[in-house]
Amino acid sequence: MKLIENPVTVEKQGKICKIRGQAYITKVTPSLAYRVIDAAKKMLHGYISDVYITVDHRKGDVGGNDFSSPGYGLFLTAETTEGVIYHGEAISKPKGEAGDPSVAEDVGTHAAVALLEEIYKDSLTHRLRQLILHNDHYKLVFKTSLTLALSQY
């Protein structure tokens, strides 16, 4: 195992100065993207006013070759005055998945909450990418909580 000789040291993370995002949709009505954006902005404007989210609408062959991939999601990033970047995202449930279908407003809210949780935790690494140092064997093991995290949405 090779250890990092010059690790990154961040002494202060700064304050959030802007939030950017992209709502993406494929093979669904474009109005869903705007509903997702509105829900996210309602949550985020109480935190910061500089929020800008764009729409990426894919249709036809560009959106996938079959009809089994309709859906939508939202990816958000927050940048601090020191250049630290946080992110949060959420996607709609795939067709045929158990449970209630995804509502556009819920996807926007979940993405905003995920972003705010990352900011609140004050972590420089996203919770799904963090490394855990296993004391018994001194090995770095990737955290495998992706299934747990996605089940929240």
N, CA, C and O atoms as a DFTB+ gen file, in Angstrom:
612 C
 N C O
     1  1       0.850      -1.164       0.000
     2  2       0.000       0.000       0.000
     3  2       0.899       1.232       0.000
     4  3       1.825       1.338       0.805
     5  1       0.616       2.160      -0.910
     6  2       1.394       3.387      -1.008
     7  2       0.632       4.514      -0.322
     8  3      -0.529       4.773      -0.640
     9  1       1.279       5.169       0.602
    10  2       0.658       6.286       1.300
    11  2       0.872       7.567       0.513
    12  3       1.872       7.712      -0.190
    13  1      -0.042       8.472       0.628
    14  2       0.063       9.768      -0.036
    15  2       1.113      10.588       0.694
    16  3       1.019      10.805       1.902
    17  1       2.124      11.048      -0.059
    18  2       3.211      11.798       0.566
    19  2       2.816      13.228       0.908
    20  3       3.207      13.744       1.955
    21  1       2.052      13.868       0.045
    22  2       1.648      15.255       0.259
    23  2       0.132      15.361       0.292
    24  3      -0.479      15.755      -0.702
    25  1      -0.478      15.022       1.401
    26  2      -1.940      15.103       1.462
    27  2      -2.422      16.546       1.375
    28  3      -1.686      17.485       1.681
    29  1      -3.659      16.699       0.956
    30  2      -4.264      18.026       0.870
    31  2      -4.684      18.457       2.264
    32  3      -5.294      17.686       3.004
    33  1      -4.358      19.678       2.615
    34  2      -4.752      20.223       3.903
    35  2      -5.598      21.461       3.660
    36  3      -5.161      22.407       3.004
    37  1      -6.793      21.447       4.187
    38  2      -7.678      22.601       4.075
    39  2      -7.874      23.153       5.477
    40  3      -8.411      22.477       6.354
    41  1      -7.434      24.382       5.677
    42  2      -7.518      24.971       7.007
    43  2      -8.866      25.612       7.272
    44  3      -9.346      25.595       8.405
    45  1      -9.482      26.176       6.246
    46  2     -10.840      26.695       6.413
    47  2     -11.602      26.479       5.110
    48  3     -11.049      26.591       4.016
    49  1     -12.864      26.172       5.259
    50  2     -13.663      25.816       4.099
    51  2     -14.393      27.000       3.490
    52  3     -14.827      26.921       2.340
    53  1     -14.539      28.071       4.210
    54  2     -15.205      29.251       3.677
    55  2     -16.716      29.167       3.771
    56  3     -17.278      28.195       4.276
    57  1     -17.354      30.206       3.272
    58  2     -18.815      30.280       3.283
    59  2     -19.343      30.004       1.883
    60  3     -18.677      30.293       0.889
    61  1     -20.535      29.448       1.815
    62  2     -21.154      29.158       0.523
    63  2     -21.416      30.478      -0.194
    64  3     -22.033      31.383       0.367
    65  1     -20.945      30.585      -1.438
    66  2     -21.159      31.826      -2.195
    67  2     -22.099      31.633      -3.379
    68  3     -22.724      32.592      -3.832
    69  1     -22.210      30.396      -3.891
    70  2     -23.147      30.170      -4.995
    71  2     -23.520      28.698      -5.079
    72  3     -22.771      27.813      -4.666
    73  1     -24.704      28.473      -5.628
    74  2     -25.184      27.115      -5.872
    75  2     -25.567      27.026      -7.338
    76  3     -26.301      27.870      -7.854
    77  1     -25.062      25.993      -8.006
    78  2     -25.372      25.758      -9.415
    79  2     -25.914      24.347      -9.552
    80  3     -25.639      23.477      -8.725
    81  1     -26.686      24.132     -10.606
    82  2     -27.236      22.806     -10.793
    83  2     -27.705      22.559     -12.199
    84  3     -27.760      23.464     -13.033
    85  1     -28.045      21.307     -12.445
    86  2     -28.595      20.931     -13.735
    87  2     -29.684      19.894     -13.509
    88  3     -29.463      18.841     -12.912
    89  1     -30.877      20.234     -14.010
    90  2     -31.980      19.279     -14.006
    91  2     -31.913      18.553     -15.341
    92  3     -31.839      19.189     -16.392
    93  1     -31.939      17.243     -15.307
    94  2     -31.855      16.475     -16.547
    95  2     -33.094      15.604     -16.679
    96  3     -33.550      14.986     -15.717
    97  1     -33.620      15.571     -17.878
    98  2     -34.814      14.775     -18.152
    99  2     -34.631      14.067     -19.478
   100  3     -33.963      14.576     -20.378
   101  1     -35.224      12.901     -19.593
   102  2     -35.200      12.169     -20.843
   103  2     -36.531      11.461     -21.034
   104  3     -37.002      10.731     -20.162
   105  1     -37.113      11.692     -22.176
   106  2     -38.357      11.038     -22.596
   107  2     -39.527      11.285     -21.643
   108  3     -40.392      10.425     -21.477
   109  1     -39.546      12.454     -21.025
   110  2     -40.697      12.890     -20.233
   111  2     -40.963      14.351     -20.578
   112  3     -40.136      15.001     -21.218
   113  1     -42.093      14.857     -20.164
   114  2     -42.454      16.234     -20.477
   115  2     -41.479      17.228     -19.830
   116  3     -41.114      17.059     -18.667
   117  1     -41.059      18.252     -20.564
   118  2     -40.104      19.233     -20.029
   119  2     -40.597      19.965     -18.784
   120  3     -39.790      20.466     -18.001
   121  1     -41.903      20.029     -18.596
   122  2     -42.420      20.744     -17.423
   123  2     -41.982      20.091     -16.114
   124  3     -41.931      20.756     -15.080
   125  1     -41.666      18.791     -16.149
   126  2     -41.201      18.119     -14.933
   127  2     -39.888      18.718     -14.441
   128  3     -39.672      18.843     -13.235
   129  1     -39.015      19.088     -15.370
   130  2     -37.731      19.680     -14.976
   131  2     -37.947      20.985     -14.224
   132  3     -37.266      21.253     -13.234
   133  1     -38.879      21.788     -14.682
   134  2     -39.131      23.076     -14.026
   135  2     -39.791      22.888     -12.661
   136  3     -39.583      23.696     -11.756
   137  1     -40.576      21.838     -12.512
   138  2     -41.149      21.533     -11.199
   139  2     -40.058      21.090     -10.225
   140  3     -40.075      21.461      -9.051
   141  1     -39.104      20.289     -10.726
   142  2     -37.968      19.860      -9.909
   143  2     -37.170      21.082      -9.449
   144  3     -36.823      21.203      -8.274
   145  1     -36.883      21.985     -10.391
   146  2     -36.101      23.190     -10.097
   147  2     -36.810      24.077      -9.082
   148  3     -36.187      24.564      -8.138
   149  1     -38.104      24.288      -9.271
   150  2     -38.859      25.139      -8.341
   151  2     -38.813      24.595      -6.914
   152  3     -38.642      25.352      -5.958
   153  1     -38.969      23.271      -6.779
   154  2     -38.944      22.674      -5.439
   155  2     -37.572      22.836      -4.787
   156  3     -37.476      23.140      -3.598
   157  1     -36.514      22.632      -5.569
   158  2     -35.161      22.782      -5.019
   159  2     -34.894      24.231      -4.629
   160  3     -34.333      24.499      -3.567
   161  1     -35.295      25.161      -5.485
   162  2     -35.057      26.581      -5.194
   163  2     -35.809      27.038      -3.952
   164  3     -35.303      27.865      -3.192
   165  1     -37.009      26.513      -3.736
   166  2     -37.769      26.883      -2.535
   167  2     -36.987      26.540      -1.273
   168  3     -37.005      27.292      -0.299
   169  1     -36.298      25.397      -1.294
   170  2     -35.517      24.997      -0.122
   171  2     -34.225      25.787      -0.017
   172  3     -33.811      26.154       1.083
   173  1     -33.585      26.052      -1.143
   174  2     -32.253      26.659      -1.125
   175  2     -32.264      28.169      -0.961
   176  3     -31.308      28.734      -0.429
   177  1     -33.327      28.837      -1.407
   178  2     -33.359      30.294      -1.298
   179  2     -33.400      30.767       0.150
   180  3     -33.047      31.914       0.428
   181  1     -33.816      29.925       1.065
   182  2     -33.751      30.278       2.476
   183  2     -32.316      30.264       2.992
   184  3     -32.021      30.823       4.049
   185  1     -31.430      29.621       2.241
   186  2     -30.030      29.493       2.640
   187  2     -29.137      30.498       1.915
   188  3     -28.272      31.122       2.530
   189  1     -29.350      30.653       0.610
   190  2     -28.548      31.559      -0.213
   191  2     -29.390      31.981      -1.416
   192  3     -30.213      31.207      -1.904
   193  1     -29.186      33.198      -1.886
   194  2     -30.004      33.691      -2.999
   195  2     -29.379      33.427      -4.366
   196  3     -30.083      33.466      -5.375
   197  1     -28.070      33.159      -4.424
   198  2     -27.397      32.937      -5.705
   199  2     -27.523      31.472      -6.121
   200  3     -26.588      30.688      -5.963
   201  1     -28.690      31.116      -6.652
   202  2     -28.977      29.751      -7.095
   203  2     -29.343      29.804      -8.571
   204  3     -30.262      30.525      -8.961
   205  1     -28.623      29.039      -9.396
   206  2     -28.892      29.011     -10.831
   207  2     -28.883      27.560     -11.296
   208  3     -27.878      26.864     -11.148
   209  1     -29.996      27.106     -11.856
   210  2     -30.138      25.717     -12.289
   211  2     -30.592      25.702     -13.745
   212  3     -31.565      26.365     -14.104
   213  1     -29.885      24.942     -14.582
   214  2     -30.227      24.823     -15.999
   215  2     -30.958      23.506     -16.251
   216  3     -31.032      22.642     -15.377
   217  1     -31.496      23.371     -17.466
   218  2     -32.225      22.163     -17.855
   219  2     -31.519      21.501     -19.030
   220  3     -31.147      22.169     -19.995
   221  1     -31.338      20.194     -18.945
   222  2     -30.819      19.394     -20.051
   223  2     -31.921      18.417     -20.436
   224  3     -32.170      17.444     -19.724
   225  1     -32.576      18.674     -21.557
   226  2     -33.692      17.850     -22.011
   227  2     -33.228      16.987     -23.174
   228  3     -32.898      17.505     -24.241
   229  1     -33.202      15.679     -22.975
   230  2     -32.808      14.740     -24.030
   231  2     -34.054      14.051     -24.552
   232  3     -34.893      13.589     -23.779
   233  1     -34.168      13.987     -25.867
   234  2     -35.302      13.284     -26.456
   235  2     -34.833      12.495     -27.661
   236  3     -33.745      12.726     -28.187
   237  1     -35.662      11.569     -28.087
   238  2     -35.312      10.747     -29.240
   239  2     -34.131       9.838     -28.952
   240  3     -33.959       9.365     -27.829
   241  1     -33.313       9.595     -29.980
   242  2     -32.163       8.701     -29.837
   243  2     -31.117       9.232     -28.868
   244  3     -30.389       8.448     -28.259
   245  1     -31.030      10.536     -28.717
   246  2     -30.060      11.132     -27.795
   247  2     -30.396      10.770     -26.353
   248  3     -29.501      10.668     -25.514
   249  1     -31.674      10.577     -26.061
   250  2     -32.111      10.255     -24.709
   251  2     -32.091       8.776     -24.394
   252  3     -32.524       8.378     -23.313
   253  1     -31.607       7.953     -25.297
   254  2     -31.585       6.503     -25.106
   255  2     -32.291       5.825     -26.258
   256  3     -33.212       6.391     -26.847
   257  1     -31.871       4.627     -26.581
   258  2     -32.397       3.946     -27.759
   259  2     -33.684       3.184     -27.510
   260  3     -34.352       2.792     -28.468
   261  1     -34.049       2.965     -26.283
   262  2     -35.286       2.231     -26.018
   263  2     -36.236       3.086     -25.185
   264  3     -35.887       4.182     -24.747
   265  1     -37.415       2.574     -24.980
   266  2     -38.423       3.329     -24.238
   267  2     -38.449       2.956     -22.759
   268  3     -39.376       3.334     -22.043
   269  1     -37.455       2.228     -22.304
   270  2     -37.441       1.821     -20.897
   271  2     -36.648       2.790     -20.023
   272  3     -36.400       2.502     -18.852
   273  1     -36.247       3.938     -20.578
   274  2     -35.403       4.829     -19.795
   275  2     -35.957       6.233     -19.583
   276  3     -35.172       7.178     -19.518
   277  1     -37.271       6.414     -19.472
   278  2     -37.742       7.764     -19.166
   279  2     -37.450       8.104     -17.706
   280  3     -37.482       7.232     -16.837
   281  1     -37.169       9.366     -17.449
   282  2     -36.919       9.775     -16.071
   283  2     -36.332      11.162     -15.996
   284  3     -36.195      11.856     -17.003
   285  1     -35.986      11.556     -14.778
   286  2     -35.462      12.891     -14.546
   287  2     -34.684      12.907     -13.239
   288  3     -34.825      12.014     -12.403
   289  1     -33.867      13.929     -13.079
   290  2     -33.077      14.056     -11.866
   291  2     -32.517      15.457     -11.737
   292  3     -32.729      16.307     -12.602
   293  1     -31.808      15.686     -10.661
   294  2     -31.235      16.998     -10.394
   295  2     -29.879      16.822      -9.725
   296  3     -29.739      16.064      -8.765
   297  1     -28.882      17.535     -10.246
   298  2     -27.530      17.543      -9.694
   299  2     -27.218      18.962      -9.248
   300  3     -27.331      19.899     -10.039
   301  1     -26.827      19.132      -7.993
   302  2     -26.547      20.457      -7.436
   303  2     -25.123      20.526      -6.898
   304  3     -24.618      19.555      -6.334
   305  1     -24.477      21.678      -7.074
   306  2     -23.170      21.920      -6.474
   307  2     -23.202      23.253      -5.744
   308  3     -23.852      24.202      -6.185
   309  1     -22.507      23.313      -4.644
   310  2     -22.362      24.556      -3.883
   311  2     -20.875      24.841      -3.771
   312  3     -20.093      23.952      -3.432
   313  1     -20.480      26.073      -4.052
   314  2     -19.072      26.454      -3.980
   315  2     -18.875      27.478      -2.873
   316  3     -19.693      28.379      -2.684
   317  1     -17.769      27.322      -2.144
   318  2     -17.467      28.245      -1.053
   319  2     -16.482      29.318      -1.512
   320  3     -15.929      29.252      -2.610
   321  1     -16.281      30.296      -0.651
   322  2     -15.330      31.371      -0.934
   323  2     -13.895      30.855      -0.989
   324  3     -13.023      31.526      -1.541
   325  1     -13.638      29.678      -0.427
   326  2     -12.300      29.074      -0.443
   327  2     -12.146      28.041      -1.554
   328  3     -11.097      27.405      -1.655
   329  1     -13.174      27.860      -2.394
   330  2     -13.089      26.918      -3.507
   331  2     -13.513      25.497      -3.193
   332  3     -13.374      24.616      -4.042
   333  1     -14.024      25.252      -2.003
   334  2     -14.522      23.928      -1.642
   335  2     -15.864      23.719      -2.332
   336  3     -16.698      24.624      -2.369
   337  1     -16.070      22.517      -2.879
   338  2     -17.307      22.227      -3.607
   339  2     -18.025      21.059      -2.936
   340  3     -17.429      20.017      -2.664
   341  1     -19.302      21.254      -2.680
   342  2     -20.182      20.213      -2.146
   343  2     -21.174      19.838      -3.237
   344  3     -21.433      20.633      -4.140
   345  1     -21.730      18.633      -3.161
   346  2     -22.770      18.308      -4.134
   347  2     -23.836      17.396      -3.535
   348  3     -23.616      16.684      -2.556
   349  1     -24.990      17.456      -4.171
   350  2     -26.113      16.617      -3.795
   351  2     -26.930      16.330      -5.035
   352  3     -27.003      17.163      -5.938
   353  1     -27.539      15.173      -5.090
   354  2     -28.334      14.834      -6.261
   355  2     -29.458      13.877      -5.897
   356  3     -29.446      13.243      -4.842
   357  1     -30.419      13.792      -6.790
   358  2     -31.532      12.860      -6.632
   359  2     -32.067      12.529      -8.016
   360  3     -31.985      13.346      -8.934
   361  1     -32.617      11.327      -8.160
   362  2     -33.199      10.906      -9.435
   363  2     -34.574      10.305      -9.195
   364  3     -34.908       9.890      -8.085
   365  1     -35.363      10.269     -10.263
   366  2     -36.685       9.655     -10.168
   367  2     -36.539       8.139     -10.132
   368  3     -35.515       7.594     -10.545
   369  1     -37.566       7.468      -9.636
   370  2     -37.545       6.014      -9.591
   371  2     -37.728       5.456     -10.999
   372  3     -38.500       6.003     -11.787
   373  1     -37.019       4.362     -11.321
   374  2     -37.215       3.735     -12.627
   375  2     -38.614       3.146     -12.758
   376  3     -39.257       2.803     -11.766
   377  1     -39.066       3.039     -13.992
   378  2     -40.385       2.467     -14.267
   379  2     -40.432       1.036     -13.736
   380  3     -39.512       0.249     -13.960
   381  1     -41.503       0.715     -13.039
   382  2     -41.684      -0.629     -12.522
   383  2     -41.077      -0.868     -11.151
   384  3     -41.241      -1.955     -10.597
   385  1     -40.385       0.105     -10.589
   386  2     -39.805      -0.070      -9.257
   387  2     -40.914      -0.039      -8.213
   388  3     -41.893       0.694      -8.349
   389  1     -40.748      -0.837      -7.182
   390  2     -41.759      -0.926      -6.132
   391  2     -41.934       0.415      -5.426
   392  3     -41.006       1.220      -5.343
   393  1     -43.121       0.629      -4.931
   394  2     -43.405       1.868      -4.205
   395  2     -44.110       2.881      -5.077
   396  3     -44.381       2.639      -6.253
   397  1     -44.400       4.017      -4.479
   398  2     -45.075       5.078      -5.217
   399  2     -44.143       5.667      -6.266
   400  3     -42.931       5.716      -6.060
   401  1     -44.696       6.115      -7.387
   402  2     -43.851       6.758      -8.392
   403  2     -43.272       8.066      -7.855
   404  3     -43.839       8.684      -6.953
   405  1     -42.142       8.476      -8.419
   406  2     -41.496       9.721      -7.993
   407  2     -42.309      10.919      -8.435
   408  3     -42.813      10.963      -9.557
   409  1     -42.431      11.878      -7.558
   410  2     -43.074      13.148      -7.877
   411  2     -41.948      14.147      -8.107
   412  3     -40.968      14.157      -7.362
   413  1     -42.077      14.983      -9.127
   414  2     -41.013      15.915      -9.493
   415  2     -40.587      16.785      -8.314
   416  3     -39.394      17.007      -8.107
   417  1     -41.537      17.271      -7.555
   418  2     -41.220      18.131      -6.415
   419  2     -40.393      17.385      -5.362
   420  3     -39.524      17.973      -4.718
   421  1     -40.668      16.092      -5.194
   422  2     -39.895      15.303      -4.231
   423  2     -38.444      15.147      -4.667
   424  3     -37.537      15.184      -3.835
   425  1     -38.218      14.974      -5.968
   426  2     -36.852      14.843      -6.481
   427  2     -36.076      16.135      -6.223
   428  3     -34.924      16.088      -5.792
   429  1     -36.695      17.282      -6.483
   430  2     -36.044      18.564      -6.220
   431  2     -35.740      18.762      -4.752
   432  3     -34.662      19.235      -4.392
   433  1     -36.686      18.401      -3.904
   434  2     -36.499      18.527      -2.459
   435  2     -35.395      17.601      -1.966
   436  3     -34.554      18.012      -1.166
   437  1     -35.389      16.340      -2.442
   438  2     -34.362      15.381      -2.017
   439  2     -32.962      15.842      -2.423
   440  3     -32.018      15.699      -1.647
   441  1     -32.820      16.392      -3.629
   442  2     -31.512      16.874      -4.075
   443  2     -31.045      18.043      -3.206
   444  3     -29.881      18.102      -2.811
   445  1     -31.951      18.966      -2.912
   446  2     -31.601      20.118      -2.071
   447  2     -31.231      19.667      -0.663
   448  3     -30.268      20.172      -0.086
   449  1     -31.977      18.731      -0.110
   450  2     -31.683      18.216       1.230
   451  2     -30.331      17.502       1.234
   452  3     -29.553      17.657       2.175
   453  1     -30.044      16.720       0.188
   454  2     -28.754      16.027       0.102
   455  2     -27.600      17.030       0.080
   456  3     -26.578      16.818       0.733
   457  1     -27.763      18.115      -0.668
   458  2     -26.730      19.155      -0.721
   459  2     -26.566      19.823       0.642
   460  3     -25.445      19.999       1.119
   461  1     -27.669      20.192       1.262
   462  2     -27.602      20.855       2.566
   463  2     -27.013      19.942       3.639
   464  3     -26.328      20.417       4.544
   465  1     -27.274      18.626       3.546
   466  2     -26.677      17.686       4.494
   467  2     -25.161      17.644       4.342
   468  3     -24.437      17.605       5.337
   469  1     -24.680      17.651       3.103
   470  2     -23.232      17.649       2.870
   471  2     -22.592      18.923       3.421
   472  3     -21.512      18.880       4.011
   473  1     -23.261      20.045       3.224
   474  2     -22.745      21.314       3.747
   475  2     -22.743      21.280       5.275
   476  3     -21.774      21.698       5.909
   477  1     -23.826      20.782       5.857
   478  2     -23.947      20.718       7.313
   479  2     -22.874      19.815       7.921
   480  3     -22.321      20.128       8.976
   481  1     -22.582      18.699       7.256
   482  2     -21.572      17.766       7.768
   483  2     -20.170      18.345       7.667
   484  3     -19.244      17.864       8.321
   485  1     -20.014      19.388       6.837
   486  2     -18.733      20.089       6.721
   487  2     -17.615      19.153       6.278
   488  3     -16.475      19.280       6.727
   489  1     -17.944      18.219       5.402
   490  2     -16.976      17.248       4.926
   491  2     -16.446      17.658       3.563
   492  3     -17.206      18.140       2.722
   493  1     -15.154      17.472       3.334
   494  2     -14.567      17.813       2.043
   495  2     -14.779      16.721       1.011
   496  3     -14.641      16.969      -0.187
   497  1     -15.109      15.522       1.450
   498  2     -15.321      14.404       0.548
   499  2     -16.759      13.940       0.679
   500  3     -17.266      13.796       1.791
   501  1     -17.418      13.706      -0.442
   502  2     -18.802      13.245      -0.425
   503  2     -18.897      11.950       0.361
   504  3     -17.983      11.127       0.325
   505  1     -19.989      11.770       1.063
   506  2     -20.125      10.626       1.960
   507  2     -19.985       9.290       1.247
   508  3     -19.616       8.306       1.889
   509  1     -20.261       9.207      -0.044
   510  2     -20.148       7.945      -0.765
   511  2     -18.736       7.699      -1.287
   512  3     -18.444       6.612      -1.785
   513  1     -17.870       8.679      -1.180
   514  2     -16.511       8.549      -1.693
   515  2     -15.466       8.535      -0.573
   516  3     -14.265       8.480      -0.838
   517  1     -15.924       8.584       0.654
   518  2     -14.982       8.654       1.764
   519  2     -14.274       7.320       1.957
   520  3     -14.840       6.254       1.716
   521  1     -13.047       7.406       2.390
   522  2     -12.258       6.217       2.688
   523  2     -12.286       5.966       4.185
   524  3     -12.307       6.889       4.999
   525  1     -12.287       4.709       4.511
   526  2     -12.258       4.329       5.918
   527  2     -10.932       3.619       6.171
   528  3     -10.564       2.701       5.437
   529  1     -10.233       4.033       7.184
   530  2      -8.981       3.371       7.543
   531  2      -9.317       2.241       8.503
   532  3      -9.775       2.472       9.623
   533  1      -9.087       1.032       8.055
   534  2      -9.384      -0.144       8.861
   535  2      -8.179      -0.408       9.763
   536  3      -7.110      -0.763       9.267
   537  1      -8.330      -0.243      11.061
   538  2      -7.210      -0.303      12.001
   539  2      -6.558      -1.682      12.086
   540  3      -5.347      -1.774      12.291
   541  1      -7.330      -2.748      11.935
   542  2      -6.766      -4.085      12.109
   543  2      -5.768      -4.439      11.011
   544  3      -4.724      -5.027      11.293
   545  1      -6.070      -4.094       9.784
   546  2      -5.224      -4.512       8.662
   547  2      -4.540      -3.346       7.973
   548  3      -3.781      -3.558       7.027
   549  1      -4.783      -2.127       8.414
   550  2      -4.196      -0.920       7.832
   551  2      -4.446      -0.830       6.330
   552  3      -3.556      -0.469       5.558
   553  1      -5.651      -1.157       5.937
   554  2      -6.018      -1.079       4.527
   555  2      -7.040       0.027       4.349
   556  3      -7.838       0.311       5.243
   557  1      -7.000       0.636       3.193
   558  2      -8.030       1.609       2.855
   559  2      -9.155       0.876       2.144
   560  3      -8.933       0.158       1.169
   561  1     -10.350       1.068       2.644
   562  2     -11.503       0.377       2.097
   563  2     -12.516       1.425       1.666
   564  3     -12.821       2.342       2.428
   565  1     -13.040       1.298       0.449
   566  2     -14.048       2.244      -0.009
   567  2     -15.371       1.986       0.699
   568  3     -15.800       0.844       0.860
   569  1     -15.985       3.040       1.102
   570  2     -17.287       2.943       1.753
   571  2     -18.305       2.476       0.715
   572  3     -18.388       3.048      -0.373
   573  1     -19.060       1.465       1.036
   574  2     -20.023       0.917       0.085
   575  2     -21.443       1.134       0.573
   576  3     -22.215       0.185       0.712
   577  1     -21.776       2.368       0.829
   578  2     -23.117       2.673       1.312
   579  2     -24.006       3.239       0.214
   580  3     -25.016       3.878       0.507
   581  1     -23.641       3.011      -1.058
   582  2     -24.414       3.558      -2.164
   583  2     -25.852       3.052      -2.132
   584  3     -26.788       3.827      -2.328
   585  1     -26.030       1.764      -1.889
   586  2     -27.380       1.214      -1.851
   587  2     -28.200       1.855      -0.745
   588  3     -29.367       2.188      -0.949
   589  1     -27.602       2.031       0.417
   590  2     -28.294       2.658       1.536
   591  2     -28.655       4.102       1.210
   592  3     -29.769       4.545       1.487
   593  1     -27.714       4.834       0.623
   594  2     -27.962       6.244       0.309
   595  2     -29.053       6.389      -0.743
   596  3     -29.915       7.261      -0.627
   597  1     -29.021       5.543      -1.765
   598  2     -30.032       5.647      -2.815
   599  2     -31.406       5.207      -2.322
   600  3     -32.427       5.658      -2.842
   601  1     -31.434       4.334      -1.326
   602  2     -32.731       3.887      -0.819
   603  2     -33.462       5.003      -0.072
   604  3     -34.666       4.903       0.163
   605  1     -32.739       6.068       0.303
   606  2     -33.377       7.204       0.966
   607  2     -34.262       7.968      -0.002
   608  3     -35.193       8.651       0.424
   609  1     -33.992       7.867      -1.280
   610  2     -34.739       8.611      -2.287
   611  2     -35.813       7.738      -2.844
   612  3     -36.569       8.169      -3.715
